[in-house]
C-alpha cells in the first residue's frame, strides 16, 4: 500500500490506472562516408580509367585441329585505374607495368569472375548466389592476383557451404594444400580426425604428399590435447605452444587485430611465424 501511495502522490497512479512515461531519443541522421561509394562509381569507368584489361575465355577442344583454329568464345573489356590496383592488387598492377602500353590480355579467368574480382577491388560486395556459382573460381583468381580478402571470404563461404565426405576428402585436402587455404585444410583435417576409422578403411593416402601427412599428424595431436588440463590457460612463457593450439580463425583474428597490415593468408605455419615475429 505504501508503494501505491507514492505512485499516487507522483501522479502516476490514478483511479487504479498506472501511467508509464517512456522517453525515446532519436539519433540525428548522419550521412555515411562517401569514399566507398565513390570507389564503386570508379569501377569500370571508361572516362577516368588509365588501363584496360581484355578478358578472353578460350574455347576448349580435345581436337588438335580445333585448338589451332580456336578463337576466343568471350571477350570483355574492363577499365581500371593503376593507382587503385597498386594498393589492392599488386599482381594486376604488375601486369599493367609490363604491358608496354598495350592492352593486357588475360585468358585464365572467366570474364564474369574477373568482373566480380575487379568490382571487389573497388569496394564492391559479392552475393551468396555468385559465391555459390564461382566459389573455387574466386579462390583461384583472388589467389593468383593477390586480392587476399576476396580469397579469404570465398574460402569461408566454401567451408561453410561444402560438405566434406569420404568421397571428396582427399581432393579437398589436396586442393586446400595447393591453394594455401588454411581454413579449408583445417576443416578437412577435422573431418579426417573425427571420422578416422572410416577414413582409414575407405580412403587411400597414396597420392598425399609427405608434408601434408605430417600436417595431418599434427592436427590429430592438437585434437587429442585440446581437453588436457590447463589447456584454456594461455602460457605466456611458451608462445609457440599457445599459437599451435589455436584455430585458424583465431590466428587470423589475432594477426588482423594487430593493425599492422599483416598477411593473414597462407598456411598455419606461416600464420604462426608471422604472429611470433610481431608478438
N, C-alpha and C positions, 0 to 999 in steps of 0.2 A: 504493500500500500504506500509506503514511503516513497518508493521509486515512481509510482504513478503520480503522486503529489508533485514531485519535482518536474515531471513532464508537463503537468497541467500549469504549473507556475511559469514554465518557459513558453507556453502556448503551443506545444507540440501535440498535446492530447486534449481533444475537445469532443465531448459527448461520446466517449468511447472510441473515437477515431484517432489513430496515430498519424501525424503528418511527418513525412520524411523529406528533408530537403537535400537534393543532390546537386553539387556544383560540377559542371563539365567545362574543362578548359580546352579550347580548340587551338591546335598549333597553326601558326600562320603559314600560308603557302610559301614555300621556298623552291624556286626552280632548280633542277639538277644542273650539275656542272656540264656545260655543253661540249666539253672536249671529246668525250667518247662518241657523241652523236656526230660531231664534226669529222672525226676519223672515219666513221662509217660512210659519211657522204663522199669522202675522197675515194672510196672503193670503186675501182674500175672507172674512174673519172678521166675520160679521154682528154679533156681540156687542160687539166693540170698535171697529168702524168708525164714522166720523162723516160719511161721504159715500157715496152710492150712484150708480153710473152705470147708465143704461139704454141698452143697445146694441141698435139696431134696424137690421136689414138690409132695405132696401126691395125689393119685387118689381120686376123690370124688365119693361117692356112697351113695345112700339112704338106701341100704340094710345092716342090721346088720351083716349078714354072709360075705358080701363083704368087710365090714370095717375090720373084723377080719382077712381076707385074704389079705388085702390091701398091696401092695408093692409100692415103690416109682416109679412113672412113669418117673421121670427125676432126674438124679444125676449128679452134676457138681462139680468139684474141682477147687477152686480158691486160688492161692498163694498170700500171703501178708506179710507185714513187721510190726512187733509190734511197732517199733519206729514211723512209719508214722501213724499208727492207733491211737496211744496215742495222737497225735496232731490234727487229723482230724476226728476221730470218737471214742469218749471215750467209747461208748457202745460196739462197736466191740472189742475194746481193753480189756474191762472188761470181755467179753465172753472168750477171749483168756486166761486171767489171771485165770479164774475159770475152765479151761478145763483139768487141771492136766496132761498136756502133750498129751492128746487125741485130735483127730481132732474134732473141734467144728462142730456140725451139726445144720443147720438152715433149718427149714421146713415151715416157714411162709412167705417166699419171693420167687417169681418165679426166677429160675436161671438167666434168661436174665435180669431181673430187678436188681438182686444183682450184676451182671456183670457191668451194667451201673453205679450203685451206687459206686462200688469199683473203677471203672475207673475214676469217678468224683473225688473221694478222692485223686487219683493220678494226678489230674490236667487236666483230660480229659474233653471234651465237649460232650453234648448230643444234637443230631439233633432234628429239629422240628418234623420229622417223628416219632422218638422214643417217643417224648413227646406226640404226638397225640395218640399213641398206649397205652402208660403206664402212662398217666398223674396222675391219682389217685394212682397208684402203687408207683410212685416216691414220691408223697407226704407222703403216709403211711409209706413206708420203710425208707425214709430220716428222718421222724419224730421219728420213733422208734429207729433208730441207730444214731441219733444225727448229721446227715450231714445237718446242718442248711441251708447252701447256696443252696444246691440242693432242699430242701423243698421250699424255697422262690422262686427259679427260676421256679420250677414246678407249684407253686401256681400262679405266674404271668402269665405263659403260659395258665393255666387253666382259669383264669379270662378273659384273652384276647380272648380266643377261645371258650368259652362256653356261650351260650345264656340262660340267666335266664328267665324263663317263669312262668306263673301261675301254670302249671303242676309240675314243679320241684322246685319251690321256697322254700317250706318247707324242702324238702330233702336236698337242697343245704345249707339252713340256719343251719340245724342240723349238717350236715357234717362239715361245716366251724367251728361251735362252738366246736364240738368234737375234731377236729384236731388243734384247736387254729390257724386257718388260718384267720388272722385279715383282710387281703386284700380281700379275698373272702367274708367274712362276711360283710364287708363294701359294697361290690358290690351288694350283695343280699339285704341288707337293703336299699340301694339306689333305687333298683327296687321296693321294697315294698312301700317306701315313694312316689316315683314318680307315682306309679300305685295304690295308696291306695284305691281308690273307688272300682276298680275291685277286688283287693285283699280281701277287707272286704266282698264283696258279694260272692266270689267263693272259698276262702281259709279258712280252719279250723286251728285254732291255739291251738287246744285241746292238742296236743302232744308236744307243745313247752314249755320248762322249764321256770319258772318264771324269772330267771336271764336273759334269752335270751330276753324275752318280755321287761324287764327293759332296756336292751341294745337297743332294737328297739325304745322305747320311747325316749331314749337319742339321737338316730340318727335322729328322727323326730324333736327334739328340735334344734339340730345343723342345720338341713335343713332350718328351719324357721328363724333362727337367722343369717344365712350367709349373708343376704343382709341388715342387720341392720347397721345404721350409725356408722362409726368408726371401722368397723369390720376388715378393712385392716391394721389398725394401731396396732402394737404389744404393748400390755400393759405390760411393764416390772415389774409393781407392782403386777400383778396377773398372775404369770407364769402358774399356773394350768389352768386358763381360756384360756390362749393363746394356750396351748398344747391341750386342749379339743376340740378346733375348727379345729385342723389340720387334714389333711387326713393321712391315714396310710402310704402312700408312703413318705410323708413329715416327719412323725415321725421317720420312719426307716432311712431316709437320714440324719436327724439331729443326730440320735444316731451314725450312721456309721461315720459321719464327725468328731466326737469327737476323733476317732482313739484310743479308749481305749479297743478295742476288746470286746465291749459291746454286749449283746444278743439283736439282732433285731428281734427275733422271739417272738411269744406269742401274747396275747390279747392286745387290745387298752389300757386297764387299766395298763397292765404290761409295755408297752412301755412308757406310760406317767410317771409311777412311776420311771422307770429307768432314764428318762430324768430329772425329778425333783431332783433325787438323785445326778446327775452329772452336774447340772447346777450351 
